[in-house]
């Protein structure tokens, strides 16, 4: 039986690879007390063109008909204060290679509203939002039947990298963030989350954005994970050592937002079989599609790169690697 399943999925992969598609784009909203906007990128035969959307111009075919069958479904989670369009370069490439990509805008942790960061529910809620999107897309009669069973991956950057790792690890210990910020002085940007509440909290239960206790947030539907410059300090080693799915980790050599020693490098040391890579010359925002104008923030400018770093060239390489990883892991 194993040989037959492998053969069927291999033939599916070959049929997709023989013809690259264009990327279609539709936007949906997952209903609930906190509605979740989602950008769906998907394979289509319709011609794509650059479409101006906020700070980006993704090359997409708006509202175009989707292919009858997808390689799989990839959940995409942005970083703190981000957008569902912030990784459109990766999303459109995955779509052009046959994947449905569900890029969510995290409610109350996006470019318009960051109140979740100081709410005490930050780490648990982010992962639950991601699972809500999976629920909705898979239950939608227009999208769910096109996704092969078991072919679900997750891709995230920064806090989004944490989010997708949480789906794989299952358990997170948010109080670890407060302890880290009280004891370690060399991770200042991370510890300024929630206006410095991480660093100033007097005790584990007073830490914001992480006042919640241990959270069970795993989602067994996720079968492969790519985490880019992820937040990692909130995981216990024991939970990470139980991760059973393929994991690919990227860190940036010149990450000015997260000290990789406590985050991406920590994850790489603990997750069995993790494929870990440090991107030479890269800053924290190298994994994002480059905004068309400067966007200054306390964490730096997402449109800026360290001197000599070619983000456009790197994004092409990154997209090749991410597609290849999901092809090998899910198909």
Buried (B, 14 or more C-beta within 10 A) or exposed (E): EEEEEEEEBEEBBEEBBEEEBBBBBBBBEBEEEEEBBBBBBBBBEBEBEEBEBEBBBBBBBBEBEBBEBBBBBBBBBBBBBBBBBBBBBBBBBBBBBBBBBBBBBBBBBBBEEBEBBBBBBBBBBBBBBBBBBBBBBBEBEEBBEBBBEEBBBBBBBBBBBBBBBBBBBBBBBBBBBBBBBBEBEEBBBBBBBBEEBBBBBEEBEBBBBBBBEBBEBBBEBBBBBBBBBBBBBBBBEEBBEBBEBBBBBBBBBBBBBBBBBBBBBBBBEBBEEBBBBBBEBBBBBBBBBBBEEEBEEEBBBBBBBBEEBEBEEBBEEBBEBBBEBBBEBBB
